[in-house]
Amino acid sequence: MKSTAAGIAAVAKHEIRVRLRTGRVRLLLAVWVLGLGALTTVLWRTVHDVNGLHQRGVPVFGGLMLMLLALSLLIVPTLAAQSINGDRERGVLAVLQVTLLTPAEIALGKLFAAWGVALVFLGLAVPIAASTLFMGGVGVGRLVITVLVVAVLMGVISAIAQCWSGLLSRTSTSSMVSYLSVFALTIGTLVVFGLALTSTRGTHTVTEQVPDYDAIVNGQITSTDQIPTRTETRTTDDVRPEKVWWLLAPNPFVILADAAPQKHKLSVNLQSNGDAEFTFDPLGGIAGAVRDVRDPNHTVDPLGARQSQSPVWPWGLAFDALLGLGAVTITTRRLRAPVKRIPRGVRLA
């Protein structure tokens, strides 16, 4: 039987009611709002005291979105890492499995419930992030795109955490492994990239045309427009980051930063009165660094624009989306009944 929207909605509504009735979620929501509000205030006070900083909303928005994603990666696993094995320990899961609900309906319903509660956290953060629109330099399009990217990443982490909840019998173990999965996607990708980068080191031969300074010094040119050149071949010993750039693509922070439009890594403008003003964008800095890794031989733009370089975020987001889809598939298979093998110490009803 194919999963239906009615069955998924029934499971999701029940799960959301149970989650929102608990005092723990309400406490987390309150701490979430207060924490983000305090963080925004600290960021604003910090940039307000920087002389020459133009478009002060840009660094505040970038720092806030990075912290928002970091906090989301800490909260989301707690919402889904016990959704299946927790019900199994309480003898509730078997009640759902003997109904007309299919394993896909149960899996998707629980996933949408955990994801929906996570989106409540994100929704409460949107007004705080929108306050940066009045600080200068942040557009509505940038706000909408970054919020959507965070929402999708929340769904991926929810699916991964729920998958571990279906695979592992103990709630404590599934929670720990879920956080290890988040660690692997964030810090782990950086470590693996650094290790893989060393393997690309080698000697490379470069042939290029360079000015013939000897001919210039000896006066062998008849016009200043005719500067002679000569072919020069040299060997270099360096690394080739463009060979392993894809290891950074699944990193959620890389995806968020690279997907944000209007990137300004660091730009400095000289005003008519002689004073210098600069704009700094944390998201643009990360995106520029990652795109430099993928295309280290790009043409440098004096204004800091990176539109000419190939983006990284579509590959990373596609990989994470496939990872989440695979997690949902595994979860559905684990919910099939009857169960052929029962782990020791696990109750069914």
N, C-alpha and C positions, 0 to 999 in steps of 0.2 A: 504494500500500500504506500503510495506516495505521500510525502508530508504535505499537510494542508496549512493554510494561513490560520484557520480557526484553531487547530491543535497547537500550533506554535504560540499563538496569542494567549491561549488558555494557560499554558505552562508559564509563559513570560509574566503574565499578570499576577499569577499566584506567587511566583518567585519575588517579584518586585514588592508586593504587599508585605511579604514576610521580611524582606530586607529593610524596607523603610520603617517598619514598626519597631525595629530594634533600636535601642538607644545608642549603640555604637556608631551606626551610620550617621545619626543626627549629630553626634559629637564630632565625628570626622568632618561633616559638612561645615560646622561652625568653625572648627580649627582651620579648615581649608580656606574659608573666606577671610578670616582674620589674618592668617599667614600671608596670603597673597596681597591683601591690602597693606600690611606692614612692609612687605618686600617692595611693593611699588613706591611707597613713601620713601624708603631708604634709597632706592635707585634714583628717584627724582631729586632728593636732596643732594645726592652725590654729583649728578651731572649739573645741577644748578650752580654749584660752586666752581665749575671748571670754566676758566676764562677762554674765550674764543670758540667755544663749542656751538656749532650751528645745528638747528633742527634737533633740539634736545629730546624730542619724543622718540627718535630713531634708536638711540642706545637703550632708553628705558624699555621700549617695546621689545627689542631684541633680547635683553636680559630677562625680561619677564616671561617671554615665551619659552626660552630655554629652561628657566626654572619651573615653569608650568609643566613642560614635558617631563622633566626630572621627577617632579612630585607625582605626576600621573603614573610613571613607571613604578613608583613605590606603592601607590594605592591600588591600582587595578588588579594586581595579582591577589590581593586579599579578598577581592570581590568574587573571584572565579576559581581560586585554587582549592576550594573545599565544596564546590557546588554539587559534585557527584559522590565522592567518597564520604563526604559529610552526611548526605542523605542515606547512603548505604549503611553507615555506622548506626544511624538512628532508626534504621528499618523502614524508612519512608520511600526509598527508591523503588523497592519491589512493588509498592502500591501503584506507582505510575506505570511500571512495566507490564502489569497484568491488565491494564485498561486497553482501550482501542488506540491509544497513542502509539505512534511508531517511534523507533529509536531516533530517527532524524528529527521528529517533532520535539522529543524530549531534549535532545542535544541543542537544537537551535533555539528552543524556548528558553532554556537555561542560559545560553550564550547571550541572547538578546536582553535578558533580564540583567545580567552582570554588566553588559555593555551599556544598557540604558541607565543604570545607576551611575556608571562612570561618566556618561554624558551629562548627568545632572551636575556632577562636580565641574565639568567643563563649562556648562551653561552658566553656573554661578561665577565663573572666572571671566566670561565674555565682557560684562560691564566694566570690570576692572581693567581689562586689556583695552577696551574701547576708550577709556579715559586718556590714553596716550594719543588719540587722534587730535586732542586739543593742545598737545604739547609741541606739535610741529613735526613735519616730515613723514608722518605715517598716513597712508591712504586706506580707504575702506577696503579696497581690493586685497591689499596685503593682509589686513586683519582677517578677512573672510577665508582666504586661502590657507593661512597658517592654522586657523582654528579647524578647518576641515581636515588638514593633514594630521593634526593631533588627534582628532576624532577617529580617523581611520587607524592610526597606530594604537589607540586604545582598544579598538576592536580586535586587532591582531594579537595584542598581549592577552586579552581576555580569552581568545580562542586557545592560545598556547597554555595558559594556566588551567583552563578547563580540561584540556587534553591530559595534562599530568594528573588532574583530579580523577579522571577516568582510568588511567593506567596504573596509578599507585593506590594501595589500599589505605594508607595512613594519611590523615590530613596534614600532619606536621611535615611529613616527607614531601608531599605534593607542593606545599607552600614553599619549602626550602628550594626544591628543584625549579619552581617557577621563578623565584628570584635569581637563581643561577642562570636561567635562560635569559632573563633581562640583562644580567651581567655579561653574558656571552655576546648579546647583540650590541651592547654599548662599549664596555671596556675591552671585551674579548676581541672584537673586530679590530680595534686599534693595536692590540698586542700581536695578533696574527699578521696584520699588515706590516708592522715593524719587523717581525721575524722573516716574513716573505720578502721584504724589501732587500734584506742583506743577500738573499740568494740571487738577486738580479745584478749584483755587482760584477763588473767585468771590464775588459779592455776593449775599446771601440775605436775604429779608425774613422776619422773625419776628414773629408776633402772639401776645401772651400777656396774661393777667390778672395785674396787679400791685396791691399795696395802695395805696390812695389816701391818701398821707400828708398831703396838704393838708386833706382832710376830717377826719382824726384831729386835726391841730393846731388846726383851727378849732372843734373840739368838736361836730362834726356827727354823732356817734354816740351812741346812747342806751344801749348795752350793750357790755360788753367782748367779748361773743360775736359781735357784729355789726361786723366790720371791713369797711368798704366797699372795693371794688376798682374799677379802671378798666382799660380796654383800651389797651394800649400796643403800638405798632408800631415796630420798629427794624430797621435794616439792619446786617448783619455781613459782614465780609470774612474768610473763613476757608477751610480746605481740608475736603474730604469724604472721609476715609479709607475710609468704608464702601463707596465706589464701586470701590475698587481693592484691597480686602482679599484677594481671591482670588489675587493675585499672590504673596502670602506662603505660601499653603497648600501648595505642593509642596516647600517647604523642609524637609529631613529633621529639622532641629533643632526646627522649629515642630511638625511631626507628633509627634515624640517627647514634647515638653513638654506639648502639648495633650492627648495621649492618656493621659498619666499621671493616675490618679485622685487624689482628696484633695488638691486644690491649695490651698495657703496662700501667697498672694503675699507678705504680710508681716503678721503679727498680733502685737499686744502685749497682754499680760495683766497685771493688777495683783494681786499676791498679798495675802493677808490681813495680812502684816507690813509692807506698804507698798512692798516691792521690786517692780520691774517685770521681767518676763521676756518674751522675744519669740521667735518662730519664723520662720525665713527659709527659703524653698524656691526654689532657682534654677529648677526646672522650672515651679513655679507662677508665678514672676515672668514668665517668657517667655509662658506660656499666658495669663496675665491681660492682658499687653500686647497680644497678638494678638487676643484676644476683645474688648478695648476698641476695637481698630481696626475690627473687624467691626460692633460695636454700641456706638458712642461715647455713646449716650444711655441707657445702661442705668442701673438703680437701684443705687446703691452699697450694698454689704453691709458693715456695720461689722466683721464677722468675716473679711472677705476671701474669702468663698466665691464661686465663679464658675458654679455649677450653673445659674443662671437664664439665662445667656448662651448663644448658639448656638455649638456647637463648630466648630472649623475643621479638625481632623485627618481626619474622614471624607472631606472633599473632597480634601485633599492626598494622602492615602494612595490614594484611588481614582485620582487623576491619575497618581501614580507607578506604580501597578500597571498601568494601561493603557500607560504609557510602556514598562515592562518587557515587557509582552505584545507591543507593536509591535516592540520590539527583537528578540525571539525570532522573530517572523514574518519580519522582514527577514533575520535570520541563516539561517533555514531556506531561504529563496529563494536566498541566495548559495551554499548548499551543493549546489544541484542540479547534476547531471551529465547530459549533457556540458556543458562550459562553452563558451558562444558566443564570448566575448572574453577573452583572457588578457592581463593587464597585462605590460608590457615588463620583462624580467628576472626573471619569476616562473616557477619550475619546478613541474611537476605531479607528478613522480615521480622 
